[in-house]
């Protein structure tokens, strides 16, 4: 680039940047909010799946020496909770995607 006298010049930076710019901070905050919304949506789906799995296993007593005991119920609740978490992390049944979209829409509506 040349000035009016034909001397080549390079544009000087307007300001020196120390740390992230406000735009970068806004993008980072949005990404963090999106990550939190995604995690909340996935947790919601896991909770729903846990309730569904718990209902599916209510009438199964189990067999063997520990069948039907109090410990079986506790173990089964932990099992259904872990099943629900792993199903939700693997994509689940699609509830998390809809909840995530709703959370983002709600955040955008509140930001205006």
C-alpha positions in Angstrom: 0.0 0.0 0.0 1.3 3.5 -0.9 0.5 6.9 0.6 -0.2 10.1 -1.4 3.6 10.6 -2.0 4.1 7.1 -3.4 6.0 5.8 -0.4 5.2 2.2 0.5 3.6 1.9 3.9 2.1 -0.9 5.9 -0.9 -0.3 8.0 -0.2 -0.1 11.7 -2.3 -2.1 14.1 -5.0 0.1 15.7 -4.4 -1.2 19.1 -2.1 -3.7 20.8 -4.0 -6.7 22.0 -3.2 -8.0 25.4 -5.4 -11.1 26.0 -8.6 -12.0 24.2 -10.6 -9.4 22.4 -14.2 -8.7 23.5 -15.5 -10.5 20.4 -13.4 -13.6 21.3 -14.6 -13.5 24.8 -18.2 -13.4 23.6 -17.6 -16.4 21.3 -15.9 -18.3 24.2 -18.8 -17.5 26.5 -21.3 -18.6 23.9 -19.4 -21.9 23.4 -19.3 -22.5 27.1 -23.0 -21.8 27.4 -23.6 -24.1 24.4 -21.5 -26.8 26.1 -23.5 -26.4 29.3 -26.8 -26.5 27.4 -25.7 -29.6 25.6 -24.7 -31.3 28.9 -28.0 -30.3 30.5 -29.9 -31.7 27.6 -28.0 -34.9 27.7 -28.5 -35.2 31.5 -32.3 -34.6 31.0 -32.4 -37.5 28.4 -30.4 -39.7 30.8 -32.9 -38.9 33.6 -35.8 -39.8 31.3 -34.2 -43.0 30.1 -33.4 -44.0 33.8 -37.1 -43.6 34.6 -38.1 -45.6 31.6 -35.6 -48.4 32.4 -36.6 -48.5 36.1 -40.2 -49.0 35.0 -39.2 -51.8 32.7 -37.5 -53.7 35.5 -40.0 -53.2 38.3 -41.5 -56.7 38.0 -38.2 -58.6 37.6 -37.2 -60.2 40.9 -34.0 -61.9 39.9 -32.9 -65.5 40.5 -30.5 -67.3 42.7 -29.6 -66.7 46.4 -29.9 -62.9 46.0 -33.1 -62.8 44.1 -35.8 -60.5 45.5 -33.6 -59.1 48.2 -33.1 -55.4 49.2 -29.6 -55.5 47.6 -31.1 -56.5 44.2 -33.2 -53.3 44.2 -30.2 -51.1 45.0 -28.0 -52.8 42.4 -30.8 -52.6 39.8 -31.1 -48.8 40.4 -27.4 -48.3 39.8 -27.6 -50.5 36.8 -30.4 -48.6 35.2 -28.7 -45.3 36.0 -25.5 -46.4 34.2 -27.6 -47.8 31.3 -29.3 -44.5 30.9 -26.1 -42.5 31.0 -24.4 -44.7 28.4 -27.5 -44.6 26.1 -27.7 -40.8 26.4 -24.0 -40.4 25.6 -24.4 -42.7 22.6 -27.1 -40.6 21.1 -30.1 -41.8 23.1 -33.6 -41.6 21.5 -33.4 -38.0 20.3 -34.7 -36.1 23.3 -31.4 -34.4 24.0 -31.3 -32.8 20.6 -34.8 -31.3 21.0 -34.1 -30.1 24.5 -30.8 -28.6 23.4 -32.6 -26.7 20.6 -35.2 -25.5 23.0 -32.6 -24.3 25.5 -30.8 -22.3 22.9 -34.0 -20.7 21.7 -34.9 -19.8 25.2 -31.4 -18.3 25.8 -31.7 -16.2 22.6 -35.1 -15.0 23.5 -33.8 -13.9 27.0 -30.8 -12.2 25.4 -32.9 -9.8 23.4 
